[in-house]
Amino acid sequence: VDANKNASALPIDQGGSGKTSGAAITAVELFRCYPPLAHFLQAALKEGISATEADFETIDGAMFAAGNEGQSTSADHVHPALFPVLLLLSRLQPVAQSFTDSAATDLTDPFVKSVMLCLKHRHHKVRVMAARALSVLCSGDGGDDAHSLSSRSHLLSRCSELLTSSMSATSSTAFNAQHGLLLAVQALLQSSASPQVLFEDEALFATVQYLASWCNGTGACPPLCTKIALEAWAHAEESHRRAKSTEHVFDQRYLQAVYTAVDQMEVLSGDTNSAVVGAAQLGAAAGTLSCDASFSIIFSPTTDESKRALHISNIERLLTSKCYDVRLHATKSFKKGIWSKVDELLSDTSVEGHKRAAFLSPVCAMLVRALRSEMERENSKGGLAPHPPTLRRL
C-alpha cells in the first residue's frame, strides 16, 4: 500500500497545520455506519500485539523487558491483522479536527494504548504506521484536557518517559522502541499547530537533544534514531521561526547538533570497515538540515559579516564533504533555495548594485571552489568519481 498516493492517507501536514484531505472519514462516522467495527478492530489489534508480546497490558515491561535479546519469538513475523488495522486508523480524519464531537475520543481512546505498544515492533513499517495512527488518535494540544489519555501533551510526555527509560538498555528491542517512540514524537509535533510550544517541555527537549547528539557522540543509539530526533528538532525550530514576527535566531545547540552529526558521518565514511545500518539516512538528513540552517543565516538581513563568512565556510565544507550522502543532499538543499533568494535580492530596488555584488561574490567564489573540488575527484585515489548530477547542480 502506497499511502503517499492517497490524499486521505496523509494525516500529517508537513507545513504544521495538521490539516488533512476532506476525503478522510471521521471515526464517529465510520463506527456509526459499522457499529461492531470498533470492538472488532480493537480485538484484532490486541491479537496482533499478543502474538509479539505475551504481556501487552504492561507497556513498560513489554517495551524494555531484559534478558530476551537472543530469543526467537513470533515477533519475527507481522501478524496478518496488525498492519492493516494501523493503516486504517492512520487514514481516519484526526480526532483533533472533531473537537465539536465529544463522542470521538470515547471511540478512539481505547486504541491508544495498543497503538503505543506497536511503536516497539521489530518491523520498521509497523512502527511508522503506528506513529501515524497515534497522531490521528491524538485529541489535540491539551488545554483543559491536557491530562486526558489522548491529548498531545500527555502522549508526548509518555513518549518522553519511555525514551528516558530506554537509555540504559542496549537490546534490539530497546532500539526498536526508541525509534518508534521518536517517530511518534515527530508525528505528534508535525500534526500540531504550535509544535514550538510543546517542544519547550524540559523533559522532552532534553531527551530529543540527547538522541539528536547521537547520545553525546558515543553512538549509543542507532543512526536512524538520531535522524528522527534531528528532524523533530528541526521542525520545532522552523515553527518557531514562522511564529516569530522578527528574524529568528537559530538555537546554537541545534546548530551544534546538526554539524556534530556531519562530523560523525565523515568519520564513519573514512572507516572502510564499518557498515552501520541507517548511516546513509542520517548523512542525508544531516547534510540537508545543516545546509538549510546555514543558508538561512547567510541570507538573513540581520546577520553580520563575520557570521555570514563563517556559515559560507560551513556550506563549502558541506558541499565538499568526504561523506557522499552529506555532500549530495547539502547540494540539493542549497540549489533548492538559491534561486528564490537571488531573485529577492535582485528585485529589491533599495539595495544598490555594488552592495548586491559584494553580498553575492563570496557565495559565488565558494560555489566555484566546491565545483573545482568535485571535478578533481576524478584524479583522487580510492574515492568516488565526480557525480554528474552534483556537478550540474553546482
C-alpha positions as CSV (number, residue, x, y, z in Angstrom):
1,V,0.0,0.0,0.0
2,D,1.5,3.3,-1.0
3,A,-0.1,5.8,1.4
4,N,1.6,8.8,-0.3
5,K,-0.7,8.3,-3.4
6,N,-3.9,8.7,-1.4
7,A,-4.6,12.2,-0.1
8,S,-6.8,10.9,2.7
9,A,-3.9,8.8,3.9
10,L,-1.8,11.9,4.9
11,P,-2.9,12.9,8.4
12,I,0.4,14.7,9.0
13,D,0.7,18.1,7.2
14,Q,4.4,18.8,6.7
15,G,3.5,22.5,6.9
16,G,2.5,22.1,10.5
17,S,-1.2,23.0,10.2
18,G,-2.3,19.5,10.9
19,K,-5.0,19.6,8.2
20,T,-5.9,16.7,6.0
21,S,-7.9,16.0,2.9
22,G,-11.7,16.3,3.2
23,A,-11.9,12.8,1.8
24,A,-10.8,11.3,5.2
25,I,-13.7,9.8,7.1
26,T,-14.1,10.6,10.8
27,A,-14.0,7.8,13.4
28,V,-17.5,8.7,14.6
29,E,-18.9,8.4,11.1
30,L,-17.1,5.1,10.4
31,F,-18.1,3.4,13.6
32,R,-21.7,4.7,13.3
33,C,-22.0,3.1,9.9
34,Y,-20.4,-0.1,11.2
35,P,-21.2,-0.4,14.9
36,P,-19.4,-3.7,15.6
37,L,-16.2,-2.5,13.8
38,A,-14.7,-0.6,16.7
39,H,-14.6,-3.7,19.0
40,F,-13.5,-5.9,16.2
41,L,-10.5,-3.6,15.3
42,Q,-9.5,-3.4,19.0
43,A,-9.6,-7.2,19.3
44,A,-7.6,-7.6,16.1
45,L,-5.1,-5.1,17.2
46,K,-4.6,-6.7,20.6
47,E,-4.4,-10.2,18.9
48,G,-1.6,-8.9,16.7
49,I,0.3,-7.4,19.6
50,S,-0.2,-10.5,21.8
51,A,1.5,-12.5,19.0
52,T,4.5,-10.3,19.5
53,E,4.5,-9.8,23.3
54,A,2.6,-12.1,25.7
55,D,2.0,-9.3,28.2
56,F,0.7,-6.4,26.2
57,E,-1.1,-4.9,29.2
58,T,2.1,-3.5,30.7
59,I,3.7,-1.1,28.3
60,D,6.9,-0.6,30.2
61,G,7.5,-4.3,30.7
62,A,6.7,-5.1,27.1
63,M,9.0,-2.5,25.8
64,F,12.1,-2.9,27.9
65,A,11.9,-6.5,29.3
66,A,15.5,-7.6,29.9
67,G,17.0,-11.0,29.0
68,N,15.2,-11.7,25.8
69,E,17.7,-10.3,23.3
70,G,18.7,-13.7,21.8
71,Q,15.3,-15.4,22.0
72,S,13.4,-16.1,18.8
73,T,9.8,-15.1,19.1
74,S,6.7,-14.8,17.0
75,A,7.7,-11.1,16.6
76,D,9.9,-12.3,13.7
77,H,6.7,-12.1,11.5
78,V,4.0,-9.5,11.3
79,H,0.6,-10.7,12.4
80,P,-1.8,-10.6,9.4
81,A,-4.2,-8.1,11.1
82,L,-1.6,-5.7,12.6
83,F,-0.5,-3.6,9.7
84,P,-4.0,-3.3,8.1
85,V,-5.6,-2.1,11.3
86,L,-2.9,0.5,11.9
87,L,-3.2,1.6,8.3
88,L,-7.0,2.0,8.6
89,L,-6.6,4.1,11.8
90,S,-3.9,6.3,10.2
91,R,-6.4,7.1,7.4
92,L,-9.1,8.4,9.6
93,Q,-9.6,12.2,10.0
94,P,-7.5,13.3,13.0
95,V,-9.6,13.3,16.2
96,A,-8.3,16.8,16.9
97,Q,-10.3,18.1,14.0
98,S,-13.5,16.7,15.5
99,F,-13.3,19.0,18.6
100,T,-17.1,19.6,18.5
101,D,-17.9,15.9,18.8
102,S,-17.4,14.6,22.3
103,A,-18.1,11.1,21.1
104,A,-14.9,11.0,19.0
105,T,-12.5,10.4,21.9
106,D,-14.8,7.9,23.5
107,L,-14.5,5.8,20.4
108,T,-10.7,6.3,19.7
109,D,-9.2,6.4,23.2
110,P,-9.4,2.6,23.6
111,F,-7.0,2.2,20.7
112,V,-4.2,4.5,22.1
113,K,-2.6,2.0,24.5
114,S,-2.4,-0.7,21.9
115,V,-1.1,1.6,19.2
116,M,1.7,2.8,21.5
117,L,2.7,-0.8,22.0
118,C,3.1,-1.2,18.3
119,L,5.8,1.5,18.4
120,K,8.3,-1.1,19.6
121,H,7.6,-3.6,16.9
122,R,10.7,-5.1,15.1
123,H,9.3,-4.2,11.7
124,H,10.1,-0.7,10.5
125,K,6.8,-0.1,8.6
126,V,4.7,-1.2,11.5
127,R,6.5,1.4,13.7
128,V,6.0,4.1,11.0
129,M,2.3,3.3,10.7
130,A,1.8,3.2,14.4
131,A,3.3,6.7,14.8
132,R,0.9,8.0,12.1
133,A,-2.0,6.3,13.7
134,L,-1.1,7.8,17.1
135,S,-1.1,11.3,15.6
136,V,-4.6,10.7,14.2
137,L,-5.9,9.4,17.6
138,C,-4.5,12.5,19.3
139,S,-7.3,14.7,20.6
140,G,-5.5,18.0,20.5
141,D,-2.7,20.0,22.1
142,G,-4.2,20.0,25.5
143,G,-5.8,23.0,27.1
144,D,-8.5,21.9,29.6
145,D,-8.0,18.2,28.6
146,A,-4.2,18.3,28.9
147,H,-4.1,15.2,31.1
148,S,-6.5,13.1,29.1
149,L,-5.2,9.9,27.6
150,S,-5.1,11.1,24.0
151,S,-4.1,14.7,24.5
152,R,-0.9,15.7,22.6
153,S,0.8,16.9,25.7
154,H,0.1,13.7,27.6
155,L,1.2,11.5,24.6
156,L,4.4,13.5,24.2
157,S,5.1,13.2,28.0
158,R,4.5,9.5,27.9
159,C,6.9,9.1,24.9
160,S,9.5,11.2,26.7
161,E,9.2,9.0,29.8
162,L,9.6,5.8,27.8
163,L,12.5,7.2,25.8
164,T,14.3,8.1,29.1
165,S,13.6,4.6,30.4
166,S,15.2,3.0,27.3
167,M,18.5,4.9,27.5
168,S,20.1,2.2,29.8
169,A,19.1,-0.7,27.6
170,T,21.1,-1.9,24.6
171,S,19.0,-4.7,23.2
172,S,17.5,-4.6,19.7
173,T,14.0,-4.4,21.4
174,A,15.0,-1.2,23.1
175,F,16.4,0.3,19.9
176,N,13.2,-0.5,18.1
177,A,11.3,1.2,20.9
178,Q,13.5,4.3,20.7
179,H,13.0,4.6,17.0
180,G,9.2,4.1,17.2
181,L,8.8,6.5,20.1
182,L,10.8,9.1,18.2
183,L,8.6,8.6,15.2
184,A,5.6,9.2,17.4
185,V,7.2,12.4,18.8
186,Q,7.9,13.6,15.3
187,A,4.4,12.8,14.1
188,L,2.7,14.5,17.1
189,L,4.8,17.6,16.6
190,Q,4.2,17.8,12.9
191,S,0.5,17.5,13.3
192,S,0.4,20.3,15.9
193,A,-0.5,23.9,15.1
194,S,2.2,25.1,17.6
195,P,4.9,22.5,18.0
196,Q,7.4,25.0,19.2
197,V,5.3,25.5,22.4
198,L,5.1,21.7,23.1
199,F,8.9,21.4,22.4
200,E,9.6,23.8,25.3
201,D,8.8,21.0,27.8
202,E,12.1,20.5,29.5
203,A,12.0,16.7,29.7
204,L,11.0,16.3,26.1
205,F,13.6,18.7,24.9
206,A,16.4,17.1,26.9
207,T,15.6,13.7,25.6
208,V,15.4,14.8,22.0
209,Q,18.6,16.8,22.3
210,Y,20.5,13.9,23.8
211,L,19.4,11.5,21.0
212,A,20.0,14.2,18.3
213,S,23.6,14.4,19.5
214,W,23.9,10.7,18.9
215,C,24.0,10.2,22.7
216,N,26.6,12.9,23.2
217,G,28.8,11.5,20.4
218,T,29.0,8.0,21.9
219,G,27.0,6.3,19.1
220,A,24.9,4.5,21.8
221,C,21.7,4.6,19.7
222,P,21.1,3.6,16.0
223,P,21.7,6.4,13.4
224,L,18.0,6.3,12.5
225,C,17.1,7.4,16.0
226,T,19.4,10.4,15.7
227,K,18.0,11.2,12.3
228,I,14.4,11.3,13.6
229,A,15.5,13.3,16.6
230,L,17.2,15.9,14.4
231,E,14.2,16.2,12.1
232,A,11.8,16.6,15.0
233,W,14.0,19.3,16.5
234,A,14.3,21.0,13.0
235,H,10.5,21.1,12.7
236,A,10.2,22.8,16.1
237,E,12.9,25.3,15.1
238,E,11.2,26.0,11.8
239,S,7.8,26.5,13.5
240,H,9.5,28.9,16.0
241,R,10.8,30.9,13.0
242,R,7.4,31.1,11.4
243,A,5.7,32.1,14.6
244,K,8.0,35.0,15.4
245,S,7.4,38.3,13.7
246,T,11.1,39.2,14.0
247,E,14.0,37.3,12.4
248,H,14.5,34.0,14.2
249,V,18.0,33.2,15.5
250,F,18.8,29.5,15.4
251,D,19.4,27.8,18.7
252,Q,23.1,27.3,19.0
253,R,22.5,23.9,20.5
254,Y,20.6,22.9,17.3
255,L,23.4,24.1,15.0
256,Q,25.9,22.2,17.1
257,A,23.8,19.0,16.9
258,V,23.4,19.1,13.1
259,Y,27.1,19.8,12.5
260,T,28.2,17.2,15.0
261,A,26.1,14.7,13.0
262,V,28.0,15.8,9.9
263,D,31.4,15.3,11.7
264,Q,30.4,11.8,12.8
265,M,29.3,10.8,9.3
266,E,32.6,12.0,7.9
267,V,34.4,9.9,10.5
268,L,32.3,6.9,9.5
269,S,32.8,7.4,5.8
270,G,36.6,7.3,6.3
271,D,36.3,3.9,8.0
272,T,36.0,1.3,5.2
273,N,35.5,-1.5,7.7
274,S,32.3,0.0,9.2
275,A,28.8,-0.8,7.9
276,V,26.3,0.9,10.1
277,V,22.6,0.4,9.3
278,G,20.9,3.8,8.8
279,A,24.1,5.8,8.4
280,A,23.2,6.8,4.9
281,Q,19.8,8.2,6.0
282,L,21.5,10.1,8.9
283,G,24.1,11.5,6.5
284,A,21.3,12.7,4.1
285,A,19.4,14.4,7.0
286,A,22.5,16.0,8.5
287,G,23.5,17.4,5.1
288,T,20.1,18.8,4.4
289,L,19.4,20.3,7.9
290,S,22.8,21.8,8.4
291,C,22.8,23.4,4.9
292,D,19.2,24.7,5.5
293,A,20.3,26.3,8.7
294,S,23.5,27.9,7.4
295,F,21.6,29.0,4.2
296,S,19.0,30.9,6.3
297,I,21.7,32.6,8.3
298,I,23.7,33.7,5.2
299,F,20.7,35.3,3.6
300,S,19.3,36.9,6.7
301,P,19.5,40.7,6.6
302,T,20.3,40.8,10.3
303,T,23.4,38.6,10.0
304,D,26.7,40.4,10.5
305,E,29.6,39.9,8.0
306,S,31.8,37.8,10.3
307,K,28.9,35.3,11.0
308,R,27.9,35.2,7.3
309,A,31.5,34.4,6.3
310,L,31.6,31.6,8.9
311,H,28.5,30.0,7.5
312,I,29.6,30.4,3.9
313,S,32.7,28.4,5.0
314,N,30.4,25.9,6.7
315,I,28.4,25.4,3.5
316,E,31.6,24.9,1.5
317,R,32.6,22.2,3.9
318,L,29.2,20.5,3.3
319,L,29.5,20.7,-0.4
320,T,33.0,19.2,-0.4
321,S,32.3,16.7,2.4
322,K,34.1,13.3,2.4
323,C,30.7,11.7,3.1
324,Y,28.8,11.2,-0.1
325,D,25.3,11.4,1.4
326,V,26.1,14.7,3.2
327,R,27.6,16.2,0.1
328,L,24.8,15.1,-2.2
329,H,21.9,16.3,0.0
330,A,23.6,19.5,1.0
331,T,24.0,20.4,-2.7
332,K,20.3,19.6,-3.3
333,S,19.3,21.7,-0.4
334,F,21.4,24.7,-1.5
335,K,20.2,24.6,-5.1
336,K,16.6,24.4,-3.9
337,G,16.7,27.7,-2.1
338,I,19.3,29.8,-4.0
339,W,17.1,30.8,-7.0
340,S,14.4,32.4,-4.9
341,K,16.9,34.2,-2.6
342,V,18.8,35.7,-5.6
343,D,15.5,36.8,-7.2
344,E,14.5,38.5,-4.0
345,L,17.9,40.3,-3.8
346,L,17.7,41.4,-7.4
347,S,14.1,42.7,-7.1
348,D,14.9,44.7,-4.0
349,T,15.4,48.2,-5.5
350,S,16.5,49.6,-2.2
351,V,19.8,47.7,-2.4
352,E,22.4,49.3,-4.6
353,G,24.2,47.2,-7.3
354,H,27.6,47.3,-5.8
355,K,26.2,46.1,-2.5
356,R,24.5,43.1,-4.2
357,A,27.7,42.2,-5.8
358,A,29.6,42.4,-2.5
359,F,26.9,40.2,-1.0
360,L,26.9,37.5,-3.7
361,S,30.6,37.4,-4.5
362,P,31.7,35.3,-1.6
363,V,28.8,32.9,-2.3
364,C,29.8,32.6,-5.9
365,A,33.5,32.1,-5.0
366,M,32.5,29.4,-2.6
367,L,30.5,27.6,-5.3
368,V,33.4,27.7,-7.8
369,R,35.7,26.2,-5.2
370,A,33.1,23.4,-4.5
371,L,32.7,22.8,-8.2
372,R,36.5,22.5,-8.6
373,S,36.7,20.1,-5.7
374,E,34.0,17.9,-7.2
375,M,35.7,17.9,-10.6
376,E,39.1,16.9,-9.0
377,R,37.6,13.7,-7.6
378,E,38.3,12.1,-10.9
379,N,42.0,12.2,-10.0
380,S,41.6,11.0,-6.4
381,K,42.7,7.5,-5.5
382,G,40.2,5.1,-3.9
383,G,37.4,7.6,-3.9
384,L,34.2,8.1,-5.9
385,A,34.4,9.8,-9.3
386,P,32.7,13.1,-9.9
387,H,28.9,12.8,-9.5
388,P,27.3,14.3,-12.7
389,P,24.1,15.4,-11.0
390,T,26.1,17.2,-8.3
391,L,28.2,18.9,-10.9
392,R,25.1,20.1,-12.7
393,R,23.6,21.4,-9.5
394,L,26.8,23.3,-8.6
